[in-house]
Amino acid sequence: MVDEKRSDNVVKSARRVLEIFEFFAGRQAPATVMEVSRELGYPQSSTSVLMESLRSLGYLSYDRYSRRFNPTLRIAFMGNWVQESMYSDGNLFRIMVDLQQRSEHTVILGLQNDIHVQYIHSIQSASPLRLFVRAGTLRPLARAAIGKMLLSTKPDQDIRALLIRINAAEESPERRIKLADLMEDIQRCRRDGYYISQGSVTQGAGVIAMLLPEIPGQPQMALGIGAPVPRLLKHKQKIIDMLREVLQPDFASRKSA
């Protein structure tokens, strides 16, 4: 026998998630919990819980200063398989597919989620020796290559404030990160325009990451190509050149001139 009360609650929650997405589609701008609650007629407390859940899953981003939420590209990627034939060559999904096919390694798209980097989409390598990353995965912001590239866009004082929170959440003292070490890596990100991690998050695996050009209405994102460290280092320059070709065209054109 179906529990009617439980069934109603599940249907209500599902409907509210979709209505929140539709609200943002119509608004086409960030919104606070109160604005969503007022527009959709939901209790503010349950709206806050629901939107925070969507943020933790990577479907919404949150600006701590304006206290507004905004949809991320993870929502758009859910429908890619339906509309695949409609994508243009310049579409981000197509770029990721092209990079995966050319590099033969896993391609990852990530953004900041509080003190973590969250991988909101990935194109997996077909190789049995690969870095496997599932969409929605959270990784340490100050350890992951994509996370360090995202940090490199922030003022130094904001990085210091984030590192205090990151280290406070770290239970193992030996895993806490020294500010000087992190800032050295941040300066390398800013100087080179890319960062390479080697086993700092997943043992034996690494990622080469670069920033995505800013997309209006979206949080800063970065792309990474990941593989077992020996394969990543073997193809290091090829991967860097491919990423620069699509993400840093000005740099690529200067190099070829």
N, C-alpha and C positions, 0 to 999 in steps of 0.2 A: 504494500500500500504506500502511495506517495505521501510524504509529509508536506501538506499544502502550505503550511507556514514557511517551511524551509524553501520550498519551490518558489513562493512569492518573493522571498528575500533575495534569492539568486537572480530571478528575473528583474527585480527592481535595481539591483546593483549593476547588472549588465546594461540595463536601459540607461542608467545614470552615466555610466562611462561613455556610452555612445553619444548621449546628449551633450556631455561636456565637450567631446571632440567636435560635434556639430556646432556648438556654441562658438568655439574658437574659429571654425571654418567660416562662420558668418561674420564674426567680429574682426578677424584678420589683424589682431593686435593682442599683446599680453593682457592679463587680467588678474585681479586679486581674488582671493577666496570669497570675500564679501560680494564682489561684483558678479561672480558666477552664481553664488547662492541666491542673490536677489533676482537675477534674471531668470533662473530656472526654478525658483521656488523651493529649493532644498533647505533643510536646516543647516546653519552655518557650521556646526560642529561636525556633522557627517560629511559635508562638502570638503572641509579641511582634511579629514582623514582620508577621503577618497583621492583627493588631488595629491596629497603627500605620498600615497601608495603609487600613483601613476608617476610621480617624480622619481621615486626609488626604483621603479622599473625602467626608467629611461624614456618614458613617453612624454613627460613634461619636464621642462627646465625651470629653475627658480632663481630669481634675482633677489638676493638678501637685502639689497638697498631699497629697491622699489617695492618689494614684497609682492611681485607679480609672477605668475606662471605663464609659460609659453610652450606650445607643442614643439617637439623635436622632430627631426627627420625620421626617427624610428617609426612613427605613424605612417609616413609616406612609403617607407620601404615594405610595409606589410602587404601592400597591393601590387608590388612590382611584378609578381608572377602573372597577375591577371592582365596587365597592360604592357607586357614585355615588348610586343611588336610596335608599340606607340612611342618608345623612347627615342630621343634624338641622340646623336653621337656625343654631344657635350654633356649628357645627363650624368650625374654623379654615380648612379648605379652602373651605367655603362663604363665609366672610367674605372671603377673598381673591378668589374669583370675583365676589362682589357688588361689592367695591371696584373691580375691573377694569372691570366693566360700567358702573358709575356714573361712574367717572372717564374711562374709555376710554384709560387709560394702563397701562403695565406695572406689575404688583404683585410685590414681591420679599420673601421671608422669609429672614432671615439670622441667623447666630450666629457667635461668635468661634471661630476655629480657629488657636490659637497667636497669631502676630503678624498674622494676616489676619482678615478677615470672610469667611465662606463663605455663598454663597446656596444654600440647601438646597431651595428650591422657588420657582417663578415662574409667574405667569399673564401671558402675553404680550398686548400690545396688538395689535389687528388693523390698526392704522394703518400705512401704509408709512413714515411719519415717526414712528419710535418708538425707545425704548431697548430693545435686545434683550439679554436676560440668560439664560444657560443655567444650569440647576441644577448645582451643584458648583463654579461659578466662584469663584475666590479674588480678593479685592480688598484693597488696603492698609487695615488696621484704622484707622489714624490719618488717613486721607484720605476714606474713604467715609462717607456720611451715616449709614448703618446702623452702621458701625463706631464712629463718634463717639458715637452714642446708647448703644451697648453699653459703651464706655469710661466714659461718664458715671455708670454705676452703681458704679464701682470707687473705692476710696479713692485720694486724690491720689498717695500714695507708690507704689501699684501702677501707676498710669498712668505715672509717671516711670520706673519700672523697665522697663515695656513699651516706652516710647519709646526708651530706651537700646538695647534689642535691635532695635527696628525700624530705627533709624538705623544701627546696626552692619551690618545686612543690606543697606542701601541703597548700591549701588555709586557712584551719582552724588552727589557732595557737595551739589550745588544742589537735590537732591530731599530732602535731610534736613530734618526738621521741627524748628522751635524749640519748646522746652517752653512758653515764654510764649504763643506763638501757639496751640498746641494747648489749653492750659488756658483760654484766652479762649473758644475754641469749646466746650469742655466746660462752662464756666459758662453759656454760652448754651443748651446742651442742657438743663441742669438747671433753668434759669430758665423757658424757654419750653415745655419738654416735647416739643420737636421740633427737627429740624435740617434745613437745606436745603443741599445741595451743588450747586455750579454749575461743571461742567467739571473738577473736581478729580481725577476718576478717568478718565472717558471724555470726550474733547473734545466740547463742544457739548451734552452731556447732563447732567442733574441728577436728584437724588432728594430727596424729602421723606420723612423717616423718624421713626417714633415707636417707643417700647418697647412690647413685648407684655406684658400682665400675666404675672407669674410663673406657670409651670406646674410643679406638684410633680414632681420627678424629672428635670426638663429644664434644660439651661443657659438663661441669659437669652437671649431672642431679640428681634428688632425687625422691624417691617414697614416697607417703603418703597414709595412710588409714584414711578416714574421716567418721564421724557419728555425730549425736546429742551428745552433751557433756556427758549426763548421761550414754548413751550406750557405748561411747568411754571409759570413765573411768571405767565402769564395766568390760570391756574386755581388759583393758590396758595391763596387763602383757602378755596375750595371743597374742595380736597384736604385741607387741614388740618382743616376742619370734619368731613369724612367720616371721617378717621382718628380724630379725637377722639370721634366718635359711637360707634365700636365699641371703641376702645382706652382712652379716658379718659371713661367715661360720667359720672363725678362732675363733671368739668370742664364737659361739655356741658350737664348739668342745671342747674349754677349759672349758666351763660351764658344759658339760656333762661328762667330764673326771673325 
